[in-house]
Amino acid sequence: MLFTLTTTYQPATDLGYLLHKHPARVQTFELPFGHAHVFYPEATAERCTAALVLDVDPIGLVRGKNRVMGDTGLIDSYVNDRPYVASSFLSVAIARVYDSALAGKARERAELVPTPLPLQATLAVVPCRGGENIVRELFEPLGYVVATQQHPLDEKFPEWGASHYFTVTLQATCTVRDLLAHLYVLIPVLDAEKHYFIGDDEVEKLLRVGAGWLGTHPAREKITQRYLKKRRLIHSALARLVQEEMTVEQEDDADADAQVASEQKLEAPLSLHEQRLGAVLAVLKQNNAQRVLDLGCGEGRLLKKLLDDKQFEQIVGVDVSHRALEIAGRRLRLDSLPERQRARIQLLHGALTYRDKRLEGFAAAAIVEVIEHLDPPRLAAFERVVFEFARPRL
């Protein structure tokens, strides 16, 4: 399995200081499941690439272990894709081989650790259970330019169709530490498999490596579910992420008065998501909509903006995810709202591909960043639900 990391920062060979790996040497590291080799196929002042080759020993993984034999016996333990694809094995290798870089440490050129660099990461083969869409869903919100190449099941038999294996290239200007942290967490999420037991310590590991980005990621629920798998661990991690977000919001509220003057002087660029919410809010106000649906409301960011504006007399948020609705309820502080405010807003659990009479009779329906997450076969059903059955005026 091959993972390469390239920079054009000059001098590009400074990448060696950040990774703690000398560009002129080939280094080999013994791992519980095989060996990792690090070398630099190119190392000039203009461009430098570090390559990590992971050699997984499938026989060594099985030898001496008692396993329950299924219909295929032990053959699936010996014959599988693990030696050839990016998986949780690669995440472990990154943590072991690039441990100092992942921790944000450098003995020399320490000033480079917090410095965003032009970086390109390439994963030669990744099992993406969810296709290209999930690659983009996970990495684009973090600022990466994503390129993918899907591989056929067998080049000699094109009629067999495409596989779920991709070559993935990520480009961004960010710190090496951040890029490695993103890969460490998200590679197993793409694969949706892990080679080791998932216990309570995995929650701490996820929150530690995900600090500073996972809590605000729009797909944090999916990431947490696919990374931890066990419901108890998932709920524990999400609850802590929500609590951290609410703590930050409370701290921001406490500091708001002191920062008003300076904030008015600064024109901070809005994220694309915030721009979309602002545009939706402007259209709703311009059309004097008073009863509004937020279809696919997620964690309630648009709902909060609607609730803060007295024009909107009835606000209903709908989402298929129970967990997202719980987070939205906390964001809106429904338990502590005054009675009149609480009467204006309602959260409903429901799928957007089935007729729901609760959605009928509204002046407007907002559908923000929802359609791109629907499977193509469900789009026709979604269209009927909105335009034939719910039939909002706007």
N, C-alpha and C positions, 0 to 999 in steps of 0.2 A: 504494500500500500504506500502511495507516494503523496506527500504534502510538501508544497514549496511555498516559500515566503520571499517576495522580491520587493526591493525598494530602489528608487532613483534619487533619494536624498543624497546630497553630496557633502562629504565623501561617503559613498554608499557602503563602503566596508565598515562603517560605524555600526552596521547591523550586527556585526560580530560581538561588539561590546554589550549590546542590549540582550542578545541571546546567550551570552557567556560561552560562545563557541568560536574558536579561531578559524578564520576563513582558509588558512593554509593546511588545516588538518582534517583527517577523516576520523571521526570518533564513533565508537560502538558502545551501547549501553545494554546491559542484561536486564530483561524484564521477566516477570513471572510467566508470561505466555510467549516469550520469544526474545527477539533482539531489535533494537532501534539503532539505525545508522544515520549520522548527520555529516553532511559534506556540502561544499559550495561549488556547484557546477559553473558559476560565474562569479567573479569577485573583482570588480574594477571600481575606480573612483566614481564612475558614472552610473553603474548598475551592479547590484549584488543580489544573489539568490541563495538562500539556505534551503537545502532539501533534507527532509526527514523521511527515511525509508523504513517502514515497519515490517518486520519479518515475523509473522505469527506462526507458531508451530502447532497445528491442529492435533497432531498425535500426542504431543506433550500435554495438551489441555485435558485429554481424556485418560491418558495412561494412569493407572492406579486408582481411578475414581469409580465408585459404585454408582451406576446409573440405571434407572428404570428403562427397560427396553420396550419401545412402542412397536407399531406395525413395521417400521423400517429397521428395527434393531438398533445397533450402534452406528450404522452406516452414515446417518445424518450428522453424527458428531464428528466424523472424519471428513466427510465430503460436504462442504458448505462454502459460502462466500466469504467467511470471516478473514482469511488471509489476504484477500484481494481488495477489500473495500474499507472506506472510512467508517468507523463504528466507535463504540465505547472503548475499544482497545486503543484507538488513536487518541482519544481524550486522556486516557491514563498515560500514554506515552508522552503527550504534551506536558502533562503535569509533572512527570518524572524528569524528562530530558530538558525542558525549558522551565524548570521550577522557579528559578530566580526571575526570569522575564515575566512569568505569570504573576509573581508576587510583587512586581514593580521595583526590582532591586537591580543595581548595577554598581560594581566595584569601581569601574572607570567610566567616564563620560556620563555621570549620574544625571547631568542636566538634560540628557536625551530622553530619560524615562517619561517625563510628562509632556514631551514634545510631540505633537501630531506629525507624522511622516507620511509621504505618499507610499502606500503599501498595496501589494497585490498578492492574494493568497489563492492557491489553486489546489483543489482536492481532485485527484485523478479519477477516482470512482467513488460515488456516494450512493447508497440506497436511499431513495427519497420516497417514502411511503406517503403519497399525497402529490407527487409529481412536481413539476416546475413551480406551481402555485405556492406550495408550502415553502420552497426555498426563498421565494420573493417575500412571502408573508413574514418570514422570520428575520431576514437580513436587511431588506430595504428600509424598514423603520429605524434601523441603526445607522443609516447613512451610506450603505454599500451600493455600488453599482454592480448588479448581478448579471452574469452571463452563464448559460447552461448549455450543455450538449447531451441529449438523451441518446442512449445506446440501444441498439436492437437486441432482441433475445439471442439471435444468431445471425450473423451477417450472411451466412450461406443459405439461410431460409427466411427471407424477408417476410414471407406470408405469416410467420409466427408473430409478427408485430413487434412493438417496442417493449423494452424492459422498464423496470423502475430504477435503473442505474443511470446516474448522470455524472458528467464532469462539470464541476462547479468552480467558477472563477469569481472572486470578490475583489473589488477595488474600492479604496477609501483613503482619505487622509485622516489618520487617527493614530493613537499610540499603539506600540507593539503589545503592550499589556492588555489593552482593551480588545484588540483583535484576537489574541490568544484566549482571553476569557470568553468571548462570544463563541469561538469555535469549540472550546471545551464543553460548554453547556449545550450548544445547538446541534452538534454532530450526532449525539445520541437521540436528540429529538427528531431529527430527520429520519434516522434509522428506525426509531420507535422500538429499539431493543437494547438490552444491556447484558453483558456477559457475567455480571457478578450480582450477588445478593443485594437487594435494595433495602436498607435499614434506616433507622432514625438519623444516623449520621449523614445520610444523603441530603436531608433537608438543610442541615447546617452548611454542607458543602455547596448546595445550590444557592443559598442566600448569600454566602460569602463571595463566591465567584460572580454572582449576579448583582452584587451591590453596585448601585449607581445607574443601572440600566434596566434590569428585569422588572422592577416595580412599576415603571412607566411604559413598558412595552405593550402595545395594543394586543398582542397575542400571548400575554403572560399566563393566562389560564391554560391555553393549549400547551405552552411550553412546560408548565408545571405538571400537567397531567401526563404528558408523554415522557417526561424525565423521571418522575417519581412512581407513576403507575398505580400505587396503592392509595385507595381513597383516603385513609386516615392521614397519610403523609401529605397528600395533595391539599387537604383541607387545612392542615397545620401550616404549610408553607404559604398558602394564599391568605390565610388570616393574618399572618405576620407581615406579608407584603402590604395588605390593606392598612394595617395598623401603622406601619411605617409611613405610608402615603398620607394618612390622616394626621399623623404627628407633624409631618412636614407642612401640611396645609395649615394646621393650627399655628405653627411657628411663623408661617408666612403672614397669617392674619394678624398676629401680634406685632409684627414688624411693619405692617402695611402703612400705618399712619406716619411713621418716621421716614418712610421711603417715597411718599406721594410726590413730594416736590422734585426729587431727583428722577423719578420714573416719568414725570411729565416732560422732562427735558430729553429723555432718551427715547429713541424710536427703535425698540428692540424688534428684530424681525420675527414675525409669527411663523409657527410651523404650518405646513400645508394643511394638516388636520384642523388647526385653529382657524385658518383662513376659510376652510370649507364651512365650519360651524358658523363663523361670522356672516358668510354669504347667505346661508340658509336663514339665519335669524333676520337678516335685513329683508329678505323676500317675504317672510311671514309677516313682519311688521308693516311693510309697504302695502300688502294686500289685506291688512286689518284682520288677519286670522285670529280667532279667539279660542277655538277648540281644535287642538293640534295632537296628532299622533306622531310618535317617534318609533318607527318600525325598525327593529334591530337596534334598540337603544344602547345595548352594551352596558358599560359601567356608568352611564348617566351624565356624560359631559354636556351634551346638548340639553338634556332635561334641566340641568342646573341653571343654564342660561335662560331657559324659558321661565323657570320658576322665579327667577330674579326680576322678571319683567311683568308688571301688573296687567299688561294688555291681554295676556293669555289666561283665560278663565278656567279652562279645562285642559289638562295635559295628561296624556296617557303614553307610557313607555312599554313596548312589547319586545320580549327577547326569548329565544329558545333555551338560553342558559340560566338555570337556577342560580348558579354562582355569580354570574354577571349582575343579575337582579339584586342579589344580596349586597354586592359591592355598590351598586347604584343607590340602594337604600341608605347605606352608610354615608356615601358621598353627599346625599341630599339631606342627611340627618332627619329622616322621617320621624323617628321616635321623639324628637324634641321640637318639631315644628308647631307653631301656633295652630289652633284648630282650623281657622279660616284658610291658612296656607296649606295645611294638610289636605283639606277638602278639594284643593285645586288639582292635585296630582295623584296618579294611580299607576302602579306597576303591574303588568300582566305577563304571565308566562304563556307562551304560545308559539307555534311554528308559523312562519310566513308563507307556507305553501299549502295551507288548508284554510277553508272558509271559516271565518270567525265573526259572528254577528256583533260581538263587542266592539268591532272596529268600524262599524257603519255609522254614518251620520256626522262625520267630522268635517270641519272646514278645510283642513290641510293635513297632509301626511309627509313627514320628513323621512327620507331614506338615504342615510349618509354612510358611505363606505360599507355597504351591505351587499350590493349586487355582485361585486367581484368575488365574494366569498361563497356564492351559491354555485352548486354543481350545474353545469349547462342543462342537463335533463330536467331540472327543477324550475328553470326560468319561466317556462310557459305557465306552470301552476302559480308561481309567484305573481306573474302578470295578471292572471285572472282574479286572484285574491284582492289585488290592489284596485284594478281598474273596472272589473265587472261586479265585484261584491262590495268591497268597502266604499269605493267611488267617492273619495274626498274631492271637494271642489278645486283644491289646489294641490 
